[in-house]
Amino acid sequence: MESGLTILGRRGVKFVTKLGGIFLMLGRFLVALKELPRSLGLVFEQLYTLGVKSLPLIIIISIFVGAVAAWQAAYQFKFIGAPLRYLGQAVGKAVVIELAPVLSAIVFAGRVGAGVTAELGSMRVTEQIDALESMGINPIRYLVMPRVLACLFMVPLLVVFAIFIAILGGLVVSVIGVDVSSETFLNGFRNSFQVGDFINGMIKAAVFGLIIGIVGCYEGFHTRGGAQGVGLATTNSVVISSVLILVFNFIFALILFRI
Amino acid sequence: MSDALIGIEGISKRFQTLEVLRGVDLDVNKGESIVVIGQSGCGKSVLLKHLVRLLEPDEGAVFFDGVDISSLTGRRLIEMRRRYGMLFQSAALFDSLTVAENVGLGLTEERLHSEAEIERIVDEKLQMVGLSDVRDKNPSELSGGMRKRVGLARAIAGSPEVLLYDEPTTGLDPITADMINDMIVDLHRKLNVTSIAVTHDMTSAFKIADRIVMLYDGQVEFDGSPDEIRNSSNEVVRQFITGSAVGPIQVR
């Protein structure tokens, strides 16, 4: 029977190994970037497959994110007696800084990160990645680089859409459900909007995209076993990406938004 | 080190607690057709993957054309791999590409040929495996035997010097398996290549080999011609080639 310390030690080693592997994948991705020109076709293909095809889902969740943000803000305003003319300001700040980047990234991790892991994991267990290597094709350049770049560029782009749609959702709820005019809501949003906040949101989104791409590819590349292994790797990919997104979000809050 | 085309010197490989290869030595000369036989899980495919450095040995070294392949990096590693063609056990065709794209992928990525030239080579190779009419199909639309033949066309597309076959007839009906065996023999002769196949199918081994190597307990148990293995008095060899459950080999 193993002691608790042994189990803890083994899990610790596993955790450090995985973290090291993820950093190694990041390093291999960066090295492969020097061959970017010859892989542009693959990158555009992935921008469409991973990014453009995620737009409908991002639109749907953003409508409800904006709507619930407006509703909850109005509820709190009434509770503390704050004037509703600040509703647009509150919803705008929350959406631009936190809600759009974080929620879009987590949804993207669920849709795209999982998909990337499942695809590469299946390729690993059916020896397709071995076949690429045996043909003298670098699988990092051929498979990883296009997917990671697509995540890196598409998450910020999707967040721009998410901000726009979420503000629209918040506006509709404010006008119909809270009785705040559209002018009041939009004036509040305009007055509080700062380019710096938007840029910080974009920086966060890009880092989240990088995390989703690298973790998704790492888990896919290290899939072992058959269908069960692919399932496990896919779950790991979404869990690790989501946790890292939230951890990095906190780190960004400390660095970018100093109190 | 000998002057063989491929030299395997004392390689050992362990996966966690499982020791798969224990000091395997093997030389492969240019133009030979070698079949490596052995029980399922005895390390045949592991040995094959060491040749193109898909796996690296824990101990020992693999030499190709006199060069220790562990010393190769970047372009030199890619060039070494392009001198091989490999047919995988499951064919390992890329699901997202058509048959023609699968066959031509190595050439496209090599960027040494024009598109028209690649088309011509793809058509020629598909014709060699008797599959000219499926070039625009997806791998999912093909039968197991057809997938293997497309895998074979892909393996020979780059005009390799060495062809590696990982269980080429596994999972196929006897007639299709025999057709694949004929194809391997035919390609070996026509393309003037060195062939290394791993299999546990003795019919296939006797048909395509001019030398048979048997792996047992992580080491080379037998190395000789098909006639020598037929007449071998080694009990391990005899049990394996007669397919008997009784004998020194423990069924895992």
Interface residues (C-beta under 8 A of the other chain):
Chain A: R38 S122 M123 T126 E127 Q128 D130 A131 E133 S134 M135 G136 I137 N138 Y142
Chain B: K49 V52 L54 L77 I78 E79 R81 R82 Y84 M86 F88 Q89 S90 A92 L93 F94 D95 L105 G106 E109 E110 R111 R154 G158 L164
